[in-house]
Amino acid sequence: MTRKSEVAGRSTIRDVAARAGVSASTVSRVLGGVYPVSAATRTRVMRAVRAP
């Protein structure tokens, strides 16, 4: 079965988490900006978000 994100060419939080080597919760925390996340982790997640 094809995921909706694959059809649309978009990444899900799980896709970003896998690329960054963190949990989906951590990606959510970084993108939400509410919870404290280390600078190194934030950088890894944002690089994964911008990755093609």
Protein Blocks (a to p, Z undefined) as FASTA:
>chain_A
ZZfklmnopacfklmmmmnopafklmmmmmnomaccdfklmmmmmmmmmpZZ
